């Protein structure tokens, strides 16, 4: 192998300013800035509105829900607090 890659380590330097981030994402796609749903008005997002920023209802929705309502955890396999954990595997010596 000869030499080094041009522009190597470019992503290690922090962007620091919103303007640099703006120009970075302007060349790519419309994914910046990302505004949270709870920060929006209720006409703009199902999580919007209220006197303080909270979703206000469960964020899980069915898979067959209408298109405008599908935000949050879509067709979640599991909801609620995860209790317990994986049981420890004990060897033959530790069993007694």
C-alpha positions as CSV (number, residue, x, y, z in Angstrom):
1,X,0.0,0.0,0.0
2,X,1.3,3.5,-0.9
3,X,0.4,6.7,0.9
4,X,-2.7,7.6,2.9
5,X,-6.4,8.1,2.2
6,X,-7.2,11.7,1.2
7,X,-9.4,13.4,3.8
8,X,-8.8,10.7,6.4
9,X,-10.0,11.7,9.8
10,X,-12.3,14.4,8.5
11,X,-15.2,13.2,10.6
12,X,-13.1,13.3,13.8
13,X,-13.2,17.1,14.0
14,X,-16.5,18.4,15.6
15,X,-18.8,20.6,13.5
16,X,-19.2,23.2,16.4
17,X,-21.6,25.5,14.6
18,X,-25.1,25.1,13.2
19,X,-24.1,26.7,10.0
20,X,-21.5,23.9,9.2
21,X,-24.1,21.3,10.0
22,X,-26.6,23.1,7.7
23,X,-24.2,23.0,4.8
24,X,-23.4,19.4,5.5
25,X,-27.0,18.2,5.3
26,X,-27.9,20.7,2.6
27,X,-25.8,18.6,0.2
28,X,-27.4,15.4,1.3
29,X,-31.1,15.2,2.1
30,X,-33.8,17.0,4.1
31,X,-33.0,15.5,7.4
32,X,-31.8,18.5,9.3
33,X,-32.8,20.1,11.6
34,X,-34.8,17.4,13.4
35,X,-37.6,18.9,15.4
36,X,-39.2,16.7,18.1
37,X,-42.9,16.0,17.8
38,X,-43.6,17.2,21.4
39,X,-42.2,20.6,20.4
40,X,-44.7,21.1,17.6
41,X,-48.3,22.3,17.6
42,X,-51.1,19.7,17.7
43,X,-52.0,20.4,14.0
44,X,-48.5,19.5,12.9
45,X,-47.8,16.3,14.9
46,X,-49.8,13.8,17.0
47,X,-47.4,14.4,20.0
48,X,-47.7,18.2,19.8
49,X,-49.6,20.6,22.0
50,X,-50.2,20.9,25.7
51,X,-49.0,23.2,28.4
52,X,-45.7,21.4,28.8
53,X,-43.8,19.0,26.5
54,X,-45.2,15.5,27.0
55,X,-46.8,13.0,24.6
56,X,-49.9,12.8,26.7
57,X,-51.0,9.3,25.6
58,X,-49.2,5.9,24.9
59,X,-46.7,6.2,22.1
60,X,-47.4,2.7,20.8
61,X,-49.7,2.4,17.8
62,X,-51.2,-0.5,15.8
63,X,-49.7,-1.6,12.5
64,X,-53.0,-1.0,10.8
65,X,-53.4,2.6,12.1
66,X,-54.0,5.4,9.6
67,X,-50.9,7.0,8.0
68,X,-51.0,10.3,9.9
69,X,-51.2,8.6,13.3
70,X,-48.2,6.3,12.8
71,X,-45.6,8.0,15.0
72,X,-43.7,6.6,18.0
73,X,-43.5,2.9,18.6
74,X,-45.2,1.3,15.6
75,X,-46.5,-2.2,16.2
76,X,-44.3,-2.6,19.3
77,X,-43.6,-6.3,20.1
78,X,-43.3,-5.5,23.8
79,X,-44.4,-2.5,25.9
80,X,-44.0,-1.4,29.5
81,X,-41.2,-1.9,31.9
82,X,-38.8,-4.8,31.3
83,X,-38.6,-6.8,34.4
84,X,-36.2,-9.5,35.3
85,X,-33.4,-10.5,33.0
86,X,-31.6,-13.4,31.5
87,X,-31.1,-16.2,34.0
88,X,-27.5,-16.9,34.9
89,X,-26.0,-20.1,33.6
90,X,-24.4,-22.0,36.4
91,X,-21.8,-24.7,36.0
92,X,-21.9,-28.1,37.6
93,X,-19.5,-27.0,40.4
94,X,-21.5,-23.9,41.4
95,X,-24.9,-25.6,41.5
96,X,-24.4,-26.9,45.1
